């Protein structure tokens, strides 16, 4: 299960984000989304926690907290189907 993390700084690294979230619980992996052509950060990413039961508490703990002078947007990630809406 993934956690969506938005409003990251453009220079944020996956390692910094992993370290930040590891304060609460074990992080399995982190992926910061980048532009396909420029390779620049799109200022959001996903954190995958080791234990499913930690997700709700992690979202509650980190949503709207300041990290590197930015207020993080943290919520449970939605599946691709949920994000794309209904077809034409």
PyMOL commands that set and color helices and strands:
alter all, ss='L'
color gray80, all
select helices_A, chain A and resi 14-21+52-62+80-84
alter helices_A, ss='H'
color red, helices_A
select strands_A, chain A and resi 2-6+27-34+41-49+66-67+70-71+73-76
alter strands_A, ss='S'
color yellow, strands_A
deselect
rebuild
show_as cartoon
